[in-house]
Amino acid sequence: MDKYIIRHIDRLMLDANNYRFIDNKDYKVVIESEISEKRIQDRTYNLLVGKNEENISDLIVSFKANGILKLDPIQVKELPNNNFLVIEGNRRTAALKFLYEQFKRGNDVGKLEESDFKSVELVLISDESPVQHLITMGLHHISGKKKWSPVNQAQLIHDLRYKHSLSEEDICNSLAITKHNFRRSLRILSLIERYKNSDYGDQFQTNMFSIFEEIIKKVEIKNWLDWNDIEMIPGNLINEEKLFSWISKEETIERNDDGSEQEIIKEPIITKSHEIRELSKFISEPKAVEQMEESRSITAGFVLSDAVGESRLRNAMDNINKEVQTAFQFSEFMTEDEYLKVTKLRDKLDKLIPSSNSNIELLERNSSIYFSEVQNHFTSINIVHYRKLIDIRLNNLKQVNIFVGGNNSGKTSMLELFYLFTRLNNFQSIIDLERFRGRFYQDFPTKWFDKIFVENISLEAEFNSKHCSLSIEKEETTENIEKSHYLNSIKTDANINGDNFSSTIHLFNNKDPELYFEKSQYLCNSTFSSPYRYDGSLLKKAHAKAIQEKYFDEIISFIRLKMDSSIEKIEMVSIENESRFMVSSSKIPYAIDITKYGEGLQRVFEIALLMGFSKNGIICIDELDSALHKSLLIDFTDFIQRFAEKFNVQVFLSTHSKECIDAFVQNDFPDEELIAYALSEENNKIKCLFLEGNKLKQLVESINIDIR
């Protein structure tokens, strides 16, 4: 059993095998019987302290200002020589040893006193196994706030798996990491080990980890290497050797004009992770690769590739947008000559705009759909973390999924995470969700987005019989960008059956965000309907599709039959360049705007349009019963299920109304693809229970159950 003890600082031995040293070129494994030797302790101390105490400077300042805080005591285990090995808190111990030397020399140590060094409070770990020790460190330095470098994190995960034979499931559960991150860490470390064993191995540095990480993430590079994810080795060793040479210095011998030899050291072609992303765009183009090798420049290869045209166009459009904003801000200083220049620029830009309105979508950054055919939709999901929904697994997803519960129970969050999952690395969807939550309907301040995005998102699911994952994390970038007024970066990383799609957005206090992505991808079609948000442009697209695919009349027939028999038609017309839905009724001599009708009719119209627009995808409907009379619920729930089947749509909806649940089980539609989930909060944790269609129907009919 662990207990508190007090010992002199000199009795504390620093851990020479600490995982933060693994990537250091001076690191050597030390057996426990030698740990207390002075030469070992001196070397360990120097590794921890760093040059000019740079590695512990923050702790020195803290100790001098605050003394020793007892919130997180140093953990030790007893050594045979009556000394104590530091298990957790090696940096703090090194800082105290440094300050003790300063104290003995009569130098200023702030609030610290002699007793602080002679009576250090410790936690003695008496029965912790090696495996438990590694897990404890992992929780501090992988999942926790005091993170090691990524390569050290990966090494600890590797040792748990292969030195201590823990299962994948046990490691992920113990360290609170996803299987996707676990497997990727092992693959990255495997490639790093291959590099260390190559002719270039002595050049490995910790900051190269992001390069190897990007290699493992890029499908194009892995295909070029013929990489095997299971065995974690490449099949094409020649290409592996080439890749290693591109990220390393090259030593060559060249002859001068007089015949003498001269050694030339050529710098690496690739030194940053984003250059791997650029390489992936032309890795399969031999001429571009050859040009890159000859010039030892990624840019030279990129210019020869087909990808450069699209990239340069994208950058040009971004620059035009930013500079136009600047011109607007300072337009008061424009002269006649500058007005003439603007006119000429306008004429050139006009030529870029297609003459046909059907091409207007080309002006947007569209995302492509990953699955050309969808059969199974979501069958299960593991919510590792989304807002207040933590460690929730749903393994019974059906075609229609109802989430019920009281206020603030997580119903809307549940719908959001399904919608967000389908958008993969599309940042606009993330921003839109936060915009609607914050009730920003026009400008959305960057500082607000940075402020409210405080918790990372991690999701895993089975969709269309493929394993998928999504993580969205806020982090300070290590990329070489202009840091003036920089706030933070948010990175989304999606994976579908081994294919990676990522995006990064850099947030600034004084300018528009910078967005970087190679390809924006959707899992499938998806829409979100809520009584608290309105997307006019989406409804126009949905209306156009309903007209084109000839199911719009079916929607109008339902509204006429079940809601208002006087309605003759609903048309979208343009009034002063503003598109509006206008309703013609036999009771009124002229057409009126649909907003003049009740919210119930508007809601039915919107949901019906979005059902068809979500073909082969999903729809999320928040508060389905909002503004709907209970007499309509049975007919409308039947309509939703019929459209879901007709258009192959998976439905996720929320309600706090028992009448709404009753309507689904009382309509005439078969209930095999119906399931309800009850959300509730117990001990500050959201729980989720479910009842399937037939069982739910039996309970509702027999005992009038209320599962809220």
FIKELUM-780459 format. One line per 3 residues: their letters; for each residue x, y, z of C-alpha. Coordinates in pm, whole numbers, padded with zeros to 5 digits, always signed. Example, Ala and Ser with C-alpha at 12.3 -4.5 7.8 and 13.67 -1.06 7.14 Angstrom:
as = +01230 -00450 +00780 ~ +01367 -00106 +00714
//
This chain:
mdk = +00000 +00000 +00000 ~ +00135 +00346 -00093 ~ +00235 +00575 +00195
yii = +00379 +00922 +00251 ~ +00741 +00952 +00369 ~ +00990 +01236 +00419
rhi = +01353 +01209 +00297 ~ +01655 +01430 +00225 ~ +01691 +01546 -00137
drl = +02031 +01371 -00157 ~ +01861 +01034 -00100 ~ +01656 +01072 -00418
mld = +01804 +00902 -00725 ~ +01699 +01030 -01067 ~ +01563 +00765 -01306
ann = +01835 +00705 -01567 ~ +01586 +00506 -01778 ~ +01323 +00779 -01792
yrf = +01128 +00768 -02120 ~ +01196 +01136 -02189 ~ +01562 +01035 -02260
idn = +01492 +00767 -02520 ~ +01529 +01004 -02816 ~ +01852 +01155 -02677
kdy = +02167 +01037 -02856 ~ +02353 +01015 -02521 ~ +02094 +00784 -02364
kvv = +02202 +00436 -02252 ~ +02000 +00172 -02067 ~ +02114 +00141 -01704
ies = +02060 -00160 -01478 ~ +01903 -00085 -01141 ~ +02212 -00181 -00939
eis = +02412 +00097 -01111 ~ +02152 +00375 -01093 ~ +02288 +00525 -00767
ekr = +02645 +00555 -00902 ~ +02765 +00914 -00916 ~ +02861 +00906 -01284
iqd = +02511 +00775 -01372 ~ +02335 +01031 -01157 ~ +02548 +01315 -01296
rty = +02469 +01214 -01655 ~ +02097 +01180 -01577 ~ +02096 +01516 -01399
nll = +02259 +01686 -01697 ~ +02008 +01530 -01939 ~ +01718 +01651 -01726
vgk = +01853 +01999 -01657 ~ +01977 +02079 -02007 ~ +02215 +02352 -02117
nee = +02194 +02656 -01888 ~ +01909 +02484 -01699 ~ +01678 +02540 -02000
nis = +01481 +02218 -01938 ~ +01385 +02310 -01581 ~ +01379 +02691 -01593
dli = +00999 +02697 -01549 ~ +01022 +02483 -01234 ~ +01304 +02694 -01089
vsf = +01091 +03008 -01125 ~ +00788 +02830 -00974 ~ +00975 +02688 -00674
kan = +01139 +03020 -00595 ~ +00807 +03206 -00618 ~ +00574 +02954 -00453
gil = +00785 +02709 -00257 ~ +00702 +02337 -00284 ~ +00333 +02280 -00358
kld = +00200 +01949 -00227 ~ -00071 +01901 -00489 ~ +00132 +01650 -00689
piq = +00398 +01484 -00468 ~ +00703 +01307 -00609 ~ +00656 +00929 -00636
vke = +00947 +00696 -00545 ~ +01032 +00334 -00486 ~ +01293 +00204 -00241
lpn = +01632 +00085 -00365 ~ +01843 -00182 -00185 ~ +02107 +00078 -00080
nnf = +01850 +00273 +00126 ~ +01815 +00534 -00149 ~ +01493 +00600 -00338
lvi = +01438 +00590 -00715 ~ +01214 +00867 -00852 ~ +00928 +00708 -01046
egn = +00727 +01023 -01122 ~ +00861 +01377 -01082 ~ +01217 +01354 -01216
rrt = +01217 +01711 -01352 ~ +01095 +01848 -01019 ~ +01360 +01647 -00833
aal = +01634 +01775 -01066 ~ +01512 +02133 -01012 ~ +01523 +02087 -00633
kfl = +01873 +01940 -00652 ~ +01985 +02242 -00855 ~ +01830 +02484 -00606
yeq = +01983 +02294 -00312 ~ +02328 +02351 -00462 ~ +02240 +02718 -00501
fkr = +02125 +02729 -00136 ~ +02450 +02574 -00010 ~ +02644 +02839 -00204
gnd = +02439 +03114 -00041 ~ +02254 +03210 -00359 ~ +01892 +03328 -00366
vgk = +01637 +03042 -00368 ~ +01323 +03251 -00307 ~ +01070 +03107 -00061
lee = +01257 +02778 -00022 ~ +01419 +02703 +00314 ~ +01672 +02443 +00427
sdf = +01394 +02220 +00562 ~ +01241 +02200 +00214 ~ +01551 +02016 +00093
ksv = +01609 +01801 +00399 ~ +01246 +01692 +00438 ~ +01100 +01635 +00091
elv = +00750 +01484 +00109 ~ +00725 +01172 -00109 ~ +00481 +00897 -00199
lis = +00645 +00556 -00156 ~ +00518 +00312 -00417 ~ +00550 -00029 -00259
des = +00378 -00275 -00490 ~ +00357 -00116 -00836 ~ +00439 -00360 -01117
pvq = +00656 -00254 -01415 ~ +00344 -00253 -01633 ~ +00148 -00039 -01387
hli = +00445 +00195 -01366 ~ +00443 +00243 -01744 ~ +00067 +00301 -01746
tmg = +00101 +00559 -01468 ~ +00366 +00744 -01671 ~ +00151 +00714 -01983
lhh = -00146 +00874 -01811 ~ +00076 +01165 -01705 ~ +00272 +01209 -02024
isg = +00052 +01074 -02308 ~ -00309 +01138 -02202 ~ -00233 +01406 -01944
kkk = -00114 +01765 -01966 ~ +00262 +01705 -01910 ~ +00320 +01539 -02245
wsp = +00646 +01387 -02361 ~ +00764 +01427 -02717 ~ +00563 +01207 -02959
vnq = +00851 +00965 -03017 ~ +00879 +00896 -02643 ~ +00504 +00847 -02617
aql = +00519 +00597 -02904 ~ +00807 +00409 -02740 ~ +00611 +00361 -02417
ihd = +00312 +00228 -02613 ~ +00548 -00008 -02801 ~ +00701 -00140 -02479
lry = +00361 -00208 -02323 ~ +00260 -00403 -02635 ~ +00573 -00601 -02708
khs = +00788 -00605 -02393 ~ +00503 -00659 -02150 ~ +00256 -00831 -02390
lse = -00048 -00618 -02305 ~ -00336 -00647 -02549 ~ -00432 -00364 -02778
edi = -00763 -00327 -02594 ~ -00596 -00309 -02251 ~ -00347 -00044 -02362
cns = -00613 +00175 -02524 ~ -00839 +00152 -02219 ~ -00556 +00209 -01971
lai = -00409 +00513 -02147 ~ -00743 +00651 -02274 ~ -00631 +00654 -02638
tkh = -00813 +00534 -02950 ~ -00717 +00223 -03145 ~ -00645 +00442 -03444
nfr = -00388 +00649 -03251 ~ -00245 +00335 -03091 ~ -00189 +00159 -03424
rsl = -00056 +00469 -03593 ~ +00197 +00524 -03313 ~ +00332 +00172 -03358
ril = +00357 +00214 -03736 ~ +00537 +00547 -03704 ~ +00781 +00402 -03449
sli = +00844 +00101 -03674 ~ +00937 +00329 -03964 ~ +01159 +00538 -03736
ery = +01340 +00223 -03620 ~ +01397 +00126 -03984 ~ +01542 +00472 -04046
kns = +01767 +00444 -03739 ~ +01898 +00111 -03871 ~ +01964 +00256 -04217
dyg = +02279 +00428 -04343 ~ +02125 +00758 -04234 ~ +02027 +00649 -03883
dqf = +02275 +00869 -03699 ~ +02089 +01175 -03834 ~ +01761 +01104 -03652
qtn = +01635 +01387 -03433 ~ +01319 +01405 -03220 ~ +01176 +01688 -03430
mfs = +01171 +01452 -03730 ~ +00881 +01259 -03575 ~ +00621 +01472 -03755
ife = +00782 +01382 -04090 ~ +00747 +01008 -04022 ~ +00395 +01065 -03890
eii = +00297 +01238 -04214 ~ +00450 +00953 -04419 ~ +00231 +00699 -04239
kkv = -00077 +00921 -04282 ~ -00040 +00979 -04655 ~ -00204 +00700 -04854
eik = -00013 +00795 -05170 ~ +00326 +00763 -04998 ~ +00229 +00432 -04836
nwl = +00118 +00294 -05172 ~ +00448 +00405 -05327 ~ +00634 +00225 -05048
dwn = +00402 -00077 -05077 ~ +00358 -00039 -04701 ~ +00203 -00326 -04504
die = +00002 -00191 -04207 ~ -00015 -00533 -04038 ~ +00356 -00623 -04052
mip = +00452 -00253 -04039 ~ +00716 -00282 -04312 ~ +00744 -00160 -04672
gnl = +00746 -00400 -04963 ~ +00947 -00167 -05186 ~ +01289 -00134 -05021
ine = +01434 +00070 -05306 ~ +01171 +00340 -05261 ~ +01223 +00329 -04885
ekl = +01594 +00397 -04937 ~ +01507 +00690 -05165 ~ +01269 +00835 -04910
fsw = +01528 +00809 -04632 ~ +01781 +00989 -04851 ~ +01537 +01275 -04916
isk = +01498 +01348 -04545 ~ +01873 +01319 -04474 ~ +02195 +01501 -04548
eet = +02395 +01351 -04836 ~ +02774 +01334 -04843 ~ +02925 +01320 -05194
ier = +03272 +01353 -05343 ~ +03317 +01589 -05636 ~ +03629 +01668 -05839
ndd = +03741 +02024 -05894 ~ +03876 +02152 -06225 ~ +04229 +02073 -06110
gse = +04135 +01711 -06042 ~ +04137 +01734 -05663 ~ +03854 +01581 -05463
qei = +03619 +01782 -05250 ~ +03363 +01652 -05002 ~ +03020 +01812 -05049
ike = +02742 +01791 -04789 ~ +02398 +01841 -04939 ~ +02114 +01946 -04710
pii = +01797 +01730 -04691 ~ +01532 +01784 -04956 ~ +01259 +01743 -04696
tks = +01283 +01902 -04351 ~ +00917 +01970 -04258 ~ +00605 +01757 -04238
hei = +00406 +01976 -04476 ~ +00665 +01897 -04746 ~ +00562 +01531 -04721
rel = +00208 +01644 -04802 ~ +00340 +01825 -05109 ~ +00548 +01522 -05206
skf = +00240 +01298 -05191 ~ +00080 +01501 -05469 ~ +00346 +01403 -05725
ise = +00511 +01092 -05578 ~ +00371 +00880 -05864 ~ +00502 +01119 -06134
pka = +00861 +01005 -06221 ~ +00957 +01325 -06405 ~ +00855 +01544 -06113
veq = +01041 +01319 -05865 ~ +01351 +01324 -06086 ~ +01342 +01704 -06103
mee = +01308 +01720 -05725 ~ +01613 +01497 -05676 ~ +01828 +01687 -05927
srs = +01746 +02027 -05780 ~ +01708 +01895 -05423 ~ +01393 +02103 -05397
ita = +01035 +02000 -05327 ~ +00920 +02312 -05508 ~ +01097 +02214 -05829
gfv = +00921 +01877 -05834 ~ +00592 +02033 -05743 ~ +00611 +02280 -06033
lsd = +00649 +01996 -06284 ~ +00349 +01805 -06147 ~ -00013 +01829 -06253
avg = -00106 +01923 -05896 ~ +00060 +02264 -05917 ~ -00210 +02419 -06132
esr = -00487 +02347 -05886 ~ -00275 +02456 -05590 ~ -00167 +02785 -05748
lrn = -00525 +02863 -05845 ~ -00640 +02799 -05488 ~ -00367 +03023 -05348
amd = -00448 +03293 -05602 ~ -00815 +03289 -05504 ~ -00722 +03310 -05134
nin = -00492 +03605 -05200 ~ -00756 +03785 -05407 ~ -01008 +03746 -05126
kev = -00769 +03878 -04859 ~ -00642 +04172 -05065 ~ -00991 +04279 -05170
qta = -01081 +04307 -04801 ~ -00776 +04529 -04748 ~ -00874 +04748 -05044
fqf = -01223 +04794 -04896 ~ -01081 +04901 -04562 ~ -00865 +05174 -04719
sef = -01083 +05267 -05018 ~ -01101 +05629 -04899 ~ -00742 +05677 -05024
mte = -00812 +05559 -05380 ~ -00723 +05790 -05669 ~ -00859 +05809 -06025
dey = -00573 +05589 -06151 ~ -00654 +05325 -05891 ~ -01022 +05330 -05983
lkv = -00913 +05259 -06341 ~ -00700 +04966 -06223 ~ -00997 +04824 -06028
tkl = -01214 +04846 -06340 ~ -00957 +04651 -06542 ~ -00928 +04389 -06269
rdk = -01307 +04357 -06256 ~ -01314 +04288 -06630 ~ -01054 +04012 -06591
ldk = -01242 +03855 -06300 ~ -01567 +03865 -06498 ~ -01404 +03639 -06756
lip = -01343 +03377 -06487 ~ -01713 +03348 -06405 ~ -01895 +03085 -06616
ssn = -02181 +03222 -06822 ~ -02416 +02943 -06710 ~ -02558 +02957 -06356
sni = -02534 +02577 -06339 ~ -02159 +02611 -06277 ~ -02195 +02833 -05972
ell = -02094 +02540 -05747 ~ -01746 +02558 -05898 ~ -01693 +02874 -05697
ern = -01725 +02677 -05373 ~ -01477 +02437 -05219 ~ -01686 +02127 -05262
ssi = -01613 +01806 -05075 ~ -01640 +01475 -05256 ~ -01833 +01175 -05122
yfs = -01611 +00884 -05014 ~ -01862 +00601 -05064 ~ -02020 +00572 -05408
evq = -02268 +00321 -05266 ~ -02403 +00298 -04910 ~ -02565 -00019 -04780
nhf = -02523 -00027 -04402 ~ -02482 +00335 -04285 ~ -02374 +00365 -03919
tsi = -02403 +00030 -03742 ~ -02206 +00124 -03430 ~ -02024 +00420 -03280
niv = -01778 +00470 -02995 ~ -01803 +00822 -02853 ~ -01465 +00862 -02687
hyr = -01529 +01231 -02624 ~ -01777 +01485 -02758 ~ -01875 +01769 -02526
kli = -02031 +01601 -02219 ~ -02073 +01264 -02394 ~ -01777 +01052 -02285
dir = -01701 +00681 -02335 ~ -02042 +00586 -02475 ~ -02076 +00293 -02714
lnn = -02382 +00238 -02932 ~ -02379 -00100 -03106 ~ -02744 -00124 -03214
lkq = -02794 +00157 -03463 ~ -03091 +00115 -03698 ~ -03241 +00309 -03986
vni = -03441 +00532 -03747 ~ -03272 +00619 -03418 ~ -03461 +00822 -03155
fvg = -03281 +00999 -02870 ~ -03499 +01104 -02578 ~ -03424 +01272 -02249
gnn = -03471 +01584 -02043 ~ -03314 +01923 -02101 ~ -02932 +01932 -02107
sgk = -02907 +01553 -02132 ~ -02699 +01557 -02451 ~ -02966 +01494 -02716
tsm = -02854 +01770 -02951 ~ -02488 +01681 -02897 ~ -02567 +01324 -02999
lel = -02712 +01444 -03330 ~ -02426 +01686 -03386 ~ -02159 +01421 -03353
fyl = -02320 +01197 -03616 ~ -02351 +01492 -03853 ~ -01996 +01604 -03781
ftr = -01863 +01251 -03837 ~ -02003 +01247 -04191 ~ -01827 +01576 -04270
lnn = -01486 +01427 -04190 ~ -01220 +01697 -04247 ~ -01456 +01968 -04374
fqs = -01392 +02264 -04144 ~ -01691 +02466 -04256 ~ -01921 +02212 -04088
iid = -01733 +02244 -03757 ~ -01754 +02621 -03773 ~ -02123 +02615 -03866
ler = -02212 +02399 -03565 ~ -02034 +02636 -03329 ~ -02184 +02937 -03508
frg = -02540 +02810 -03456 ~ -02471 +02716 -03093 ~ -02342 +03068 -03029
rfy = -02634 +03225 -03221 ~ -02402 +03397 -03471 ~ -02598 +03428 -03793
qdf = -02361 +03656 -03984 ~ -02005 +03737 -03877 ~ -01845 +03473 -03656
ptk = -01549 +03616 -03459 ~ -01230 +03409 -03462 ~ -01161 +03485 -03098
wfd = -01501 +03344 -03002 ~ -01438 +03024 -03197 ~ -01099 +02986 -03027
kif = -01254 +03053 -02686 ~ -01541 +02803 -02707 ~ -01348 +02520 -02871
ven = -01191 +02393 -02549 ~ -01240 +02015 -02558 ~ -01097 +01783 -02819
isl = -01329 +01550 -03011 ~ -01264 +01180 -03064 ~ -01506 +00940 -03236
eae = -01487 +00590 -03386 ~ -01756 +00411 -03585 ~ -01849 +00138 -03831
fns = -02000 +00291 -04145 ~ -02086 +00091 -04455 ~ -01895 -00204 -04301
khc = -01574 +00002 -04276 ~ -01393 +00121 -03963 ~ -01381 +00500 -03944
sls = -01247 +00750 -03694 ~ -01250 +01125 -03646 ~ -01045 +01341 -03412
iek = -01051 +01720 -03385 ~ -00787 +01874 -03162 ~ -00671 +02221 -03064
eet = -00296 +02257 -03047 ~ -00020 +02511 -03093 ~ +00129 +02447 -03433
ten = +00493 +02351 -03484 ~ +00471 +02460 -03848 ~ +00686 +02751 -03962
iek = +00414 +03017 -03989 ~ +00391 +03385 -03905 ~ +00311 +03387 -03532
shy = +00213 +03755 -03504 ~ -00130 +03770 -03335 ~ -00148 +03390 -03362
lns = -00409 +03230 -03133 ~ -00421 +02856 -03188 ~ -00456 +02584 -03449
ikt = -00732 +02328 -03480 ~ -00663 +02005 -03664 ~ -00913 +01751 -03787
dan = -00790 +01403 -03873 ~ -01029 +01151 -04032 ~ -00958 +00791 -04125
ing = -01171 +00556 -04338 ~ -01046 +00202 -04358 ~ -00684 +00323 -04356
dnf = -00731 +00630 -04579 ~ -00645 +00956 -04404 ~ -00800 +01298 -04465
sst = -00682 +01591 -04258 ~ -00719 +01967 -04239 ~ -00558 +02234 -04025
ihl = -00685 +02583 -03956 ~ -00462 +02849 -03799 ~ -00650 +03113 -03599
fnn = -00532 +03472 -03569 ~ -00655 +03767 -03368 ~ -00614 +04025 -03644
kdp = -00676 +03847 -03974 ~ -00879 +03574 -04139 ~ -00793 +03214 -04045
ely = -00553 +03017 -04266 ~ -00691 +02681 -04379 ~ -00473 +02401 -04515
fek = -00596 +02074 -04659 ~ -00513 +01847 -04948 ~ -00861 +01715 -05013
sqy = -01193 +01777 -04841 ~ -01394 +01458 -04804 ~ -01745 +01364 -04688
lcn = -01839 +01020 -04559 ~ -02184 +01050 -04720 ~ -02463 +01302 -04781
stf = -02590 +01452 -04455 ~ -02817 +01729 -04334 ~ -02914 +01882 -04000
ssp = -03262 +02019 -03925 ~ -03340 +02218 -03612 ~ -03620 +02456 -03513
yry = -03346 +02691 -03392 ~ -03146 +02727 -03715 ~ -03228 +02799 -04078
dgs = -03018 +02740 -04389 ~ -03188 +02902 -04686 ~ -02920 +02807 -04940
llk = -02945 +02439 -04840 ~ -03324 +02441 -04878 ~ -03290 +02588 -05228
kah = -03059 +02303 -05327 ~ -03293 +02049 -05167 ~ -03590 +02200 -05353
aka = -03403 +02187 -05685 ~ -03321 +01819 -05628 ~ -03684 +01741 -05537
iqe = -03800 +01900 -05863 ~ -03531 +01728 -06067 ~ -03596 +01381 -05925
kyf = -03976 +01429 -05929 ~ -04068 +01369 -05566 ~ -04166 +01727 -05481
dei = -04533 +01657 -05564 ~ -04532 +01377 -05306 ~ -04427 +01629 -05038
isf = -04698 +01876 -05140 ~ -04957 +01597 -05145 ~ -04874 +01505 -04784
irl = -04902 +01869 -04672 ~ -05232 +01913 -04859 ~ -05379 +01586 -04731
kmd = -05263 +01600 -04369 ~ -05222 +01971 -04292 ~ -05408 +02213 -04522
ssi = -05634 +02097 -04805 ~ -05651 +02449 -04952 ~ -05284 +02453 -05051
eki = -05246 +02416 -05426 ~ -04872 +02452 -05475 ~ -04549 +02582 -05324
emv = -04305 +02747 -05563 ~ -03968 +02913 -05529 ~ -03971 +03254 -05695
sie = -03723 +03539 -05717 ~ -03838 +03875 -05582 ~ -03583 +04156 -05614
nes = -03302 +03899 -05647 ~ -03419 +03724 -05330 ~ -03543 +03364 -05367
rfm = -03850 +03286 -05155 ~ -04093 +02996 -05119 ~ -04442 +03121 -05210
vss = -04762 +02929 -05127 ~ -05071 +02934 -05349 ~ -05398 +02858 -05171
ski = -05758 +02831 -05292 ~ -05856 +03050 -04995 ~ -05632 +03344 -05088
pya = -05638 +03525 -05427 ~ -05259 +03573 -05434 ~ -04952 +03369 -05334
idi = -04800 +03445 -04994 ~ -04460 +03375 -04839 ~ -04438 +03037 -04661
tky = -04323 +03216 -04345 ~ -04678 +03357 -04315 ~ -04795 +03003 -04243
geg = -04747 +02829 -03908 ~ -04411 +02695 -03794 ~ -04547 +02340 -03812
lqr = -04604 +02356 -04188 ~ -04264 +02516 -04241 ~ -04096 +02243 -04035
vfe = -04267 +01960 -04223 ~ -04174 +02123 -04555 ~ -03808 +02159 -04452
ial = -03768 +01806 -04313 ~ -03939 +01648 -04614 ~ -03708 +01832 -04856
lmg = -03398 +01739 -04656 ~ -03500 +01372 -04642 ~ -03473 +01347 -05020
fsk = -03161 +01563 -05032 ~ -02991 +01323 -04787 ~ -03026 +01029 -05028
ngi = -02781 +00745 -04945 ~ -02676 +00936 -04634 ~ -02809 +01052 -04299
ici = -03036 +01322 -04161 ~ -03029 +01461 -03807 ~ -03355 +01614 -03682
del = -03343 +01803 -03354 ~ -03668 +01828 -03153 ~ -03882 +01661 -03420
dsa = -04208 +01739 -03241 ~ -04132 +02111 -03210 ~ -04424 +02317 -03350
lhk = -04608 +02001 -03464 ~ -04955 +01923 -03333 ~ -04969 +01580 -03171
sll = -05252 +01478 -03409 ~ -05003 +01498 -03698 ~ -04726 +01295 -03537
idf = -04841 +00946 -03640 ~ -04881 +01042 -04006 ~ -04557 +01241 -04018
tdf = -04348 +00972 -03848 ~ -04484 +00723 -04102 ~ -04390 +00968 -04379
iqr = -04035 +00997 -04240 ~ -03992 +00619 -04229 ~ -04127 +00577 -04582
fae = -03891 +00845 -04717 ~ -03600 +00697 -04520 ~ -03660 +00363 -04690
kfn = -03725 +00519 -05031 ~ -03407 +00728 -05034 ~ -03186 +00497 -04825
vqv = -03150 +00753 -04546 ~ -03050 +00681 -04186 ~ -03242 +00904 -03945
fls = -03118 +01038 -03611 ~ -03372 +01247 -03421 ~ -03425 +01388 -03075
ths = -03740 +01456 -02875 ~ -03852 +01502 -02517 ~ -04213 +01415 -02609
kec = -04365 +01080 -02518 ~ -04631 +01139 -02785 ~ -04358 +01148 -03049
ida = -04222 +00810 -02936 ~ -04573 +00667 -02931 ~ -04631 +00792 -03286
fvq = -04337 +00593 -03425 ~ -04455 +00267 -03270 ~ -04824 +00327 -03348
ndf = -04797 +00414 -03716 ~ -04836 +00143 -03977 ~ -04470 +00126 -04075
pde = -04277 -00192 -03974 ~ -04061 -00138 -03666 ~ -03766 -00370 -03733
eli = -03548 -00070 -03819 ~ -03658 +00145 -03524 ~ -03469 +00199 -03200
aya = -03497 +00447 -02913 ~ -03222 +00563 -02676 ~ -03285 +00718 -02337
lse = -03022 +00968 -02222 ~ -02986 +01045 -01854 ~ -02721 +01181 -01620
enn = -02590 +00978 -01328 ~ -02300 +01092 -01110 ~ -02213 +01367 -01360
kik = -02189 +01115 -01643 ~ -02432 +01070 -01933 ~ -02575 +00718 -01965
clf = -02749 +00581 -02274 ~ -03002 +00292 -02267 ~ -03185 +00155 -02568
leg = -03504 -00031 -02665 ~ -03546 -00181 -03012 ~ -03853 -00137 -03234
nkl = -04067 -00443 -03163 ~ -03983 -00452 -02793 ~ -04043 -00079 -02765
kql = -04380 -00118 -02937 ~ -04486 -00399 -02705 ~ -04395 -00200 -02395
ves = -04569 +00116 -02514 ~ -04887 -00077 -02598 ~ -04892 -00294 -02286
ini = -04784 -00062 -02004 ~ -04769 +00279 -02171 ~ -04399 +00309 -02082
dir = -04231 +00647 -02075 ~ -03859 +00597 -02140 ~ -03761 +00956 -02083
//
